[in-house]
Amino acid sequence: MHMQLLRNNKVVMFDRTDFGPSNISLGGGRCRFDAADTALQVDCTAHSVLYDVASNSFRPLMVQTDLWCSSGAVLPNGTLVQTGGYNDGDHVIRAFTPCINDICDWIETPNYLAERRWYATNQILPNGDIIIIGGRRQFNFEFFPKINPGRSSLFRLNFLRETSDSDENNLYPFVHLLPDGNLFIFANTRSILFNYNQNRVIKEFPSIPNGEPRNYPSSGSSVLLPLDENKPDMEVEIMICGGAPGRSHRQALEGTFVEALSSCGRLMVSDRNPSWEVEYMPISRVMGDMVILPSGDVIIVNGAGKGTAGWEASDDPVTMPVIYRPTAERNNRFWTMEPSPTPRLYHSAAVLLPDGRVLVGGSNPHVYYNFTGVKFPTELSLESFSPPYLSAEYRLIRPRIVAAASEVLGYAQLFSVIFTVAEYTTPDSLSFRIIAPSFSTHSFGMNQRMVVMKLTSVSRVTVYGYNATVLGPSTAEVAPPGYYMLFVVHSGIPSPGTWVKLQ
């Protein structure tokens, strides 16, 4: 249900705690005691794991409170802060700090949040704090850490109330930090430019064409397209794909599954008077996950062709990943890939890995785990999707990072990267990009972000080795502080990524 890649190449995964035992023992005599649990008051099984990508192994983690349908973001120091959930977990803050041994585990702070956070969205801010927006029947926002300890730290956001309809359709709002320091917030069919410091809506953008909802349970997905510092005037563009027609959720609960949306909208929010540019995916999709690839393309995976998010609310799994190329000619941007054998419906997730693959996992459209006697059994497996750039045919033009001058990248500071490539072409074919790992849940990758850094020089140092100098991101509004994956892209083919800390 929830996945977050950490700076040690391990992925934290977790699911709800109130549906009974899992198949993974906590071990060490550890058990969870909860007299209010609806399924199991004493539970000695794990509902969170730390997955090691390199060894394809996992370690059970201990969570005490229910983190069902929660949200998260990674602090600049690499600690995952996870917020809210359900029942006894809806006011809880949980922190997981990666370590080099097998000791680190969740640390929980009960009753920290000012309001219940269930289906909320988190966004890391330029100062390294986290804004937590919305949730079920929560038309407000707050911050972590609290900005006024001991005083009210809750702020009303009427836009969320205005965008809630009979099916809600404004949960897990799409939130993106923009380079001007304001937030783009999309809920249902509408979007705003929001100054969170002043709690002020600066402007409302045009509604997405055709007026069809895009947020949970009519779950589409959204990304901030790559920000390129090489352009004199940085273009800032939001993309939203998929979703479900209005009232689809109500019909799904009654057993009628309406065809999902095939439309995508692109909005250049940096324009003075932006308007939506509409394109169409090769196939309709609800509950898709959009993941930015190091090539600058966007992959859309998971989801269904009919229905909405929710229990027993979808049909017609969409198993074919689609790659979208934002800079290609308009009628040549979507490419359909080979299908997966595994349906990934409600409660699936997807994250980018440093080696360029996309890790995909989960699917449970049922109230409890159900492995038999149903059309779409609960799916607990993981799989990885390898985009075309990983094909062996590109091995001669695939770069590899040998060394970076430092593991720390400074704002507007020069940074040296040594890389190798067998068949180097020209500097024009070279770029350096950082990608923030996202918190993936319910078809949205929170805090997902790519910045293309400015290349200032490149020189040959060995037969196949090159030394490039790049300029770190200009501001914390362009790229908030924290850990990023650094990629060298040569002739459209990315290197494996390496971790750098931006500060």
Secondary structure as UniProt FT lines:
FT   STRAND          2..5
FT   TURN            7..8
FT   STRAND          10..14
FT   TURN            28..29
FT   STRAND          32..33
FT   TURN            35..36
FT   STRAND          42..43
FT   STRAND          48..52
FT   TURN            53..56
FT   STRAND          57..61
FT   TURN            68..69
FT   STRAND          71..74
FT   TURN            76..77
FT   STRAND          80..83
FT   HELIX           87..89
FT   TURN            90..91
FT   STRAND          93..96
FT   STRAND          107..109
FT   TURN            110..111
FT   STRAND          121..124
FT   TURN            126..127
FT   STRAND          130..133
FT   TURN            136..137
FT   STRAND          140..144
FT   TURN            149..150
FT   STRAND          155..156
FT   HELIX           158..162
FT   TURN            166..167
FT   STRAND          174..177
FT   TURN            179..180
FT   STRAND          183..187
FT   TURN            188..189
FT   STRAND          190..195
FT   TURN            196..199
FT   STRAND          200..204
FT   HELIX           209..211
FT   STRAND          221..224
FT   STRAND          227..228
FT   TURN            229..230
FT   STRAND          237..241
FT   TURN            246..247
FT   HELIX           248..253
FT   TURN            254..255
FT   STRAND          263..268
FT   TURN            269..270
FT   STRAND          276..280
FT   STRAND          289..292
FT   TURN            294..295
FT   STRAND          298..301
FT   STRAND          304..307
FT   TURN            311..312
FT   STRAND          314..317
FT   STRAND          322..324
FT   TURN            326..327
FT   HELIX           330..332
FT   STRAND          334..336
FT   TURN            346..347
FT   STRAND          348..352
FT   TURN            354..355
FT   STRAND          358..362
FT   STRAND          382..385
FT   HELIX           388..390
FT   HELIX           392..394
FT   TURN            395..397
FT   STRAND          400..404
FT   STRAND          408..409
FT   TURN            411..412
FT   STRAND          414..420
FT   HELIX           427..429
FT   STRAND          430..436
FT   STRAND          439..441
FT   TURN            442..443
FT   STRAND          444..446
FT   STRAND          449..460
FT   STRAND          465..471
FT   TURN            476..478
FT   STRAND          482..490
FT   TURN            491..492
FT   STRAND          493..494
FT   STRAND          498..502
//
